Amino acid sequence: MSMRNALAGLVLLLALWQAAALALSGRYLIAGPAEVAQWTAAHAGLLSRALAVTGANAAAGFLLGNLAAVALAGLALLWPKLTGLVSGLALVVFCLPLVATGPILRVMMGPGEGPQIALAALAVYYTTLIPLLAGLRAVPAAWLDLIRVYGRGRMAELRHVRLRAALPYLVAGLQISAPAAFLGALVGEFTGAERGMGVLTIRFTRALDVPALWSIAALSAAVAVAAYALIGALARRFLDEPPPVLLAPPGAAPGARRAALASTLAVVAAVLAAWWAGLRLAGLSPFFAKRPGDVLAALAWAPDAAQTRQALAQALAQTGAHVLPGYAAGLAAGAGLAILLALLPALSALVTPVAIALRAIPIVTTAPLIVLLVGRGAAGVVVLVAVMVFFPTFVACQHGLRQAPGQILDVFRSYAAGRWRQMIHVRIPAMLPALFASARMSVPAAVLAVTVVEWLATGGGIGGLMALSASVSDYDMLWSAVVLVTALSWLGHAGVGAAERRVLARYAPEQVRP
């Protein structure tokens, strides 16, 4: 996308924004670009100080989270038998709702920047790990055979073949992670920080200061878009190799189901052991830090267990009714728009900036505004969940469509096959690993979105229940909610993974082999 086209897209975005502000004038919902610019200029010092704090925390979390993702991916590739355990533990940690882990980290780490940095790292490591694992597997079987013919081991395979193949996927993960790191730092500031953009968001939300909120949203979006564009520019500068033709034997590896079951049991045992040992070694008070046995008692045989189960069931049912349609809508919109822009690339300059802005503005900033605009009912929550899922799906699918091998496309062009036929037979099959990777990543992201919206705006569902439990120190309810949300996110991820394995076994068999 050229600079001229990018400027045209930015002008279109500003025009749409101003038109919406004029249309809704007097309803105190949207501040136009001129009003936002005026407010920003008048409070430049305040915003710059807050942005410096939040940006530093987000950058530190971005670095730590992505380093952790690279280390975990390398560990899984060098010792394939650990892949299930590593990815399972990483998934469980990523599924922990930030709405609940934020206050817990605040109590454990105390005041300071630690919780913000930790939450930013937790928000990004998995969104990089999943595309990176997909990229490390996206190599032609012939290249691996060549390494083995020369008697080289897995380290040579990783160094000479898999790392180079994984770089485009790593870039996609980093681009998705950049806004997520900012979001994680903001959520951390919501839990009791003294300074930062999140603190200002809370302050201006309570004051219903619409120009201030839109100034924070615009500034946050600008930072996220800049990080996204910088990573993309670096990728275009250094990654200029055409994608290879991936050929691999079909079918799943023998014993895959038995290995998956053993891996699941190992993950459950490791999580319970780490949970119990971590709290015991930390010496935290049992009043606040609940062990596995405490949660089991709260749900099964405590005097108020029936009330606890009923409250959780009602909250989960309300949340499920919002998160499922939002998740499906976000996936469909992200994949559909990526395919549309591949068929009609001239639209990319106009649509891509709007698409990035939708996700680049942190949801903790936009949630109150969108709920005010769409309503506090189901529609507002579904829209916000869809927005949260849309961006990683859109970025991943755009990247996947670009992985269509040029040699295969040349064959189709030589037979005068049109764009649509190339899309159906070449580009969409090449996109499938990225689509499923984003679908798996989006399960916890959708849960995060719905709990944040319920926490900040609607007060209902499991997010509202967790916020209420934290405010009244009902830690049995809070820990029980965290465990159930994490378990359901894990099950949703496993369901998507099962569908992924069935589809990729036919269209991308290299992805389902160790």
Secondary structure, DSSP 8 states (H G I E B T S, - for coil): --HHHHHHHHHHHHHHHHHHHHHTTTSSS---HHHHHHHHHHTHHHHHHHHHHHHHHHHHHHHHHHHHHHHHHHHHHHSGGGHHHHHHHHHHHHHS-HHHHHHHHHHHH-SSSHHHHHHHHHHHHHHHHHHHHHHHH-S-HHHHHHHHHTT--HHHHIIIIIHHHHHHHHHHHHHHHHHHHHHHHHHHHHTT-SSSHHHHHHHHHHTT-HHHHHHHHHHHHHHHHHHHHHHHHHHHHH------------S--TTHHHHHHHHHHHHHHHHHHHHHHHHHHHT--TTTS--HHHHHHHHHTSTTHHHHHHHHHHHHHHHHHHHHHHHHHHHHHHHHHHHHHHH-GGGHHHHHHHHHHHHHS-HHHHHHHHHHHH-SSHHHHHHHHHHHHHHHHHHHHHHHHHTS-HHHHHHHHHTT--HHHHIIIIIHHHHHHHHHHHHHHHHHHHHHHHHHHIIIII--HHHHHHHHHHHTT-HHHHHHHHHHHHHHHHHHHHHHHHHHHHHHHHH-GGGG--
